[in-house]
Each structure stands twice: as C-alpha cells, then as structure tokens.
Amino acid sequence: MGELKTAMLAKDEKALRSLRAIKAAILLAKTSEGAGGELKEDDEIKLLQKLVKQRKDSLEIFQQQNRTDLAQKEQEEIEVIEKFLPKQLSVDELRTELSAIIKEMGATTPADIGKVMGTATKKFAGKADGKTIAAMVKELLSN
C-alpha cells in the first residue's frame, strides 16, 4: 500500500498500473472461498509469479504481432511486479544447484527427470521459473 501511495503521489503511471493489478489479485485471493481473509507469504509469492507469467506470455504474443506499444506496457509491469519477488537465481547458479541435486539423487538418464524435478521445484520455489528448471534438468541429464 505504501508503494501504491508513493506511485500515486509521483504520478508514476507504470508503477500505479502494476501495483493496482497486484492489489486486485491479492484482494481476490483473500476473498475467495476457503481463504479465510488471509494469505500466506508463500501464496503471495505464487500469486505474484502467476502475474509475471501472465504478463510474459502476453509480452511474447505482442512481440510476435509487432505490437511494441502493448509489449512495452507488459514489460514495464513485469519489472514492477518482480520487485516484490525473491531474487531469481542466475542461469549459472541454477545449473550449479541442479547439478548438485542430480549427483545427490544419483540421476543419470532422462528417465530420472521426474525425480529431480520434484525436488528442484520445491527447493527453488519463488527463485526460478518451472520451465527454466525443466529445460535445464533435461539438458543436464541428456549429456
């Protein structure tokens, strides 16, 4: 809410648009059935990741259709929302961590992808995208 007020006072349209989307999504999640009016931090992180993923998907579509005006808005919103997420692992950090998990589990073939993915997605929840993890695990086990 503090960020929202700051964006309003600064008349920062990009941040305001993104923060309002975050606020709406959180309110919707809090008032949904079974939520009990509360949202755990893990759930908030998942919600923010979902918002980023939606915007990245839209960004990709807009870029394919040469809609740079809409693509720019999506990119701006992604940048604002990502400020509220935990720091993402770099490609090198993720590769190192996944290699350690693979060694630890004794995975050697692409048939072991499921085992590794289960552990990796839990360990890197909020720190890495599932698609990126899956692609890297597949790459590491194929070599």
C-alpha positions in Angstrom: 0.0 0.0 0.0 2.9 2.3 0.7 4.3 1.8 -2.8 0.8 2.5 -4.2 0.6 5.8 -2.4 4.1 6.7 -3.5 3.2 5.9 -7.1 0.1 8.0 -6.9 1.9 11.0 -5.5 4.6 10.7 -8.1 2.0 10.2 -10.8 4.0 7.2 -12.0 1.5 5.6 -14.3 3.6 2.4 -15.0 4.0 1.6 -11.3 0.4 2.6 -10.5 -1.0 0.3 -13.1 1.1 -2.7 -11.9 0.5 -2.1 -8.2 -3.2 -1.9 -8.7 -3.1 -5.2 -10.6 -1.2 -6.7 -7.6 -3.6 -5.3 -5.1 -6.6 -6.6 -7.1 -5.2 -10.1 -7.4 -4.4 -10.2 -3.6 -7.8 -9.0 -2.7 -9.4 -11.5 -5.0 -7.3 -14.3 -3.5 -8.1 -13.2 0.1 -11.8 -13.1 -0.5 -12.0 -16.4 -2.5 -13.7 -19.4 -0.9 -11.6 -21.2 1.7 -9.0 -18.3 2.0 -10.5 -17.1 5.3 -9.4 -13.5 4.5 -5.7 -14.3 5.0 -3.0 -15.0 2.5 0.3 -16.7 3.5 3.6 -15.3 2.2 4.1 -18.4 0.0 0.7 -17.9 -1.5 1.5 -14.3 -2.2 4.8 -15.2 -3.9 2.9 -17.8 -6.1 0.3 -15.2 -6.9 3.0 -12.6 -8.0 4.8 -15.3 -10.0 1.5 -16.1 -11.8 1.0 -12.4 -12.6 4.5 -12.2 -14.0 4.0 -15.4 -16.1 0.7 -14.0 -17.5 2.5 -10.8 -18.5 5.4 -12.7 -20.0 3.0 -14.8 -22.1 1.2 -11.6 -23.2 4.6 -9.9 -24.0 5.6 -12.8 -26.2 2.3 -12.6 -28.1 2.5 -8.8 -28.5 6.1 -9.1 -29.8 5.0 -11.7 -32.4 2.3 -9.4 -33.6 4.6 -6.4 -33.7 2.6 -4.5 -31.1 5.5 -2.7 -29.4 3.2 -0.3 -27.6 1.4 -3.1 -25.8 4.6 -5.1 -25.4 6.3 -2.2 -23.6 3.4 -1.9 -21.1 3.7 -5.6 -20.3 7.5 -5.3 -19.8 7.1 -2.3 -17.5 4.5 -4.2 -15.4 6.8 -7.3 -15.2 9.6 -5.1 -13.9 7.4 -3.5 -11.2 5.9 -6.9 -10.0 9.4 -8.6 -9.9 10.5 -6.0 -7.3 8.2 -7.8 -4.8 9.5 -11.3 -5.6 12.6 -13.0 -4.1 15.8 -12.6 -6.1 15.8 -15.0 -9.0 18.7 -17.4 -9.4 21.0 -16.7 -12.4 21.4 -19.4 -15.1 24.9 -20.3 -13.7 23.7 -20.6 -10.1 20.7 -22.7 -11.2 22.9 -25.0 -13.2 25.3 -25.5 -10.3 22.4 -26.2 -7.9 20.7 -28.6 -10.2 24.0 -30.5 -10.9 24.3 -30.9 -7.1 20.8 -32.3 -6.8 21.3 -34.7 -9.8 24.5 -36.0 -8.2 22.9 -36.3 -4.8 20.0 -38.3 -6.2 22.1 -40.4 -8.5 20.1 -39.5 -11.5 21.8 -40.4 -14.8 19.2 -40.7 -17.5 16.3 -38.7 -18.9 14.0 -41.2 -17.2 15.0 -39.6 -13.9 13.7 -36.2 -14.8 10.6 -36.6 -12.7 12.5 -37.4 -9.6 14.8 -34.5 -10.0 12.0 -32.0 -10.9 10.1 -32.9 -7.7 13.0 -32.0 -5.5 14.1 -29.0 -7.6 10.8 -27.3 -7.9 10.3 -27.4 -4.1 13.8 -26.2 -3.5 13.7 -23.3 -6.0 10.1 -22.2 -5.4 10.0 -18.5 -6.0 13.6 -18.4 -7.1 13.4 -19.9 -10.5 10.8 -20.5 -13.2 9.5 -24.0 -13.6 10.0 -24.0 -17.4 13.6 -23.0 -16.9 14.2 -25.6 -14.3 12.7 -28.3 -16.5 14.7 -27.3 -19.6 18.0 -27.3 -17.6 17.3 -30.6 -15.9 16.5 -32.2 -19.3 19.8 -30.7 -20.7 21.9 -31.9 -17.8 20.5 -35.4 -17.9 20.8 -35.7 -21.7 24.6 -35.1 -21.6 
